[in-house]
Amino acid sequence: MTELGRLVWAKTWRPGWGREEPPGALRHSLIAHVWDSGHAAGWLWDHLLAQRVRQLLAADLEAGAGSGRARVRWLAAAHDLGKATPPFAGLDGQRRFELVAAGLPVDVVGNMKVLEKDTKTVSGELC
């Protein structure tokens, strides 16, 4: 993974979020989170989703169930792509300096808007 890819993050460990000890990395990269989410959705489709629900999700697709599974995987994988926007990526002060040093412009004004509103809503507005 490139240095810039490592800097764009999706999840941050916080005390009390199910683990008292921090994991090896305090941040989970966005690309890893996208990959994890898409594969988890595929597993859920294959093993837990009711046949009727799969049929409903694939009903408007010509290719049927295979395309329904792909749709669900894509939606799960894409759910946090707004985190790739400069305002979200630069929320963490240390990360912001690293992003700028790596050549990614970080919108400090946008960061203030993100802090005032829900991050996913604002990121979605910026995409």
C-alpha positions in Angstrom: 0.0 0.0 0.0 1.2 3.5 -0.8 2.0 6.0 2.0 -1.0 8.1 0.9 -3.2 5.0 0.9 -2.1 4.3 4.5 -2.9 7.8 5.6 -6.5 7.8 4.4 -8.2 6.2 7.3 -11.7 4.7 8.1 -11.8 3.6 11.7 -10.0 4.7 14.8 -9.7 2.7 18.0 -11.3 4.3 21.1 -11.3 3.0 24.7 -14.6 1.2 25.5 -15.4 0.1 21.9 -15.2 -3.6 22.7 -11.5 -3.7 23.4 -9.7 -2.3 26.4 -6.3 -2.7 24.8 -5.6 -0.9 21.6 -4.9 -3.1 18.5 -1.6 -3.1 16.8 -2.6 0.0 14.7 -4.8 2.7 16.1 -6.3 3.4 12.7 -7.7 1.1 10.0 -7.0 2.3 6.5 -9.9 3.1 4.3 -8.9 0.7 1.6 -8.7 -2.2 4.1 -12.1 -1.2 5.5 -13.6 -1.1 2.0 -12.2 -4.6 1.3 -13.4 -6.0 4.7 -16.9 -4.5 4.3 -17.4 -5.9 0.8 -16.2 -9.4 1.7 -18.3 -9.4 4.9 -21.4 -8.5 2.9 -20.6 -11.4 0.4 -20.3 -13.8 3.3 -23.6 -12.6 4.8 -25.3 -13.0 1.4 -24.0 -16.5 1.1 -24.7 -17.7 4.6 -27.3 -15.7 6.4 -29.5 -13.7 4.1 -32.9 -15.3 3.5 -33.6 -16.5 0.0 -36.6 -14.3 -0.3 -34.5 -11.2 0.6 -31.9 -12.2 -2.0 -34.6 -12.5 -4.6 -36.0 -9.0 -3.7 -32.5 -7.5 -3.9 -31.8 -9.0 -7.3 -35.3 -8.7 -8.8 -34.6 -5.6 -11.0 -31.3 -7.0 -12.2 -31.1 -9.0 -15.5 -28.3 -11.3 -14.2 -30.3 -12.2 -11.1 -28.7 -13.5 -7.9 -25.1 -13.1 -9.0 -25.7 -9.4 -9.7 -27.7 -9.1 -6.4 -24.7 -10.4 -4.5 -22.4 -8.0 -6.3 -24.8 -5.1 -5.6 -24.8 -5.8 -1.9 -21.0 -6.2 -1.8 -20.6 -2.9 -3.6 -23.0 -1.1 -1.4 -21.3 -2.4 1.7 -17.8 -1.6 0.4 -18.8 1.9 -0.7 -20.6 2.9 2.5 -17.7 4.9 3.8 -16.1 6.4 0.6 -16.9 9.9 1.9 -14.1 9.3 4.3 -11.7 9.8 1.4 -12.6 13.5 1.2 -10.0 16.0 2.5 -12.3 17.3 5.3 -12.7 13.9 6.8 -9.2 12.6 6.1 -7.8 15.7 7.9 -9.9 15.5 11.1 -7.0 14.1 13.0 -4.4 16.8 13.5 -1.3 14.6 13.2 -2.8 12.9 10.1 -3.5 16.3 8.6 0.2 17.2 8.6 1.1 13.8 7.2 -1.5 14.2 4.4 -0.3 17.6 3.4 3.3 16.4 3.4 2.3 13.5 1.2 0.7 16.0 -1.3 -3.0 15.7 -0.5 -4.6 19.1 0.1 -6.6 19.2 3.3 -9.5 21.6 3.6 -9.3 23.1 7.1 -12.5 25.1 6.6 -14.2 21.8 5.5 -12.8 20.2 8.7 -14.6 22.7 10.8 -17.9 22.0 9.0 -17.3 18.2 9.6 -16.8 18.8 13.3 -20.1 20.8 13.5 -22.2 18.2 11.6 -22.3 14.4 11.1 -19.1 13.4 9.2 -20.8 11.0 6.8 -23.5 13.6 5.9 -20.9 16.3 5.2 -18.6 13.9 3.3 -21.5 12.8 1.2 -22.3 16.5 0.4 -18.7 17.0 -0.7 -18.5 14.0 -3.0 
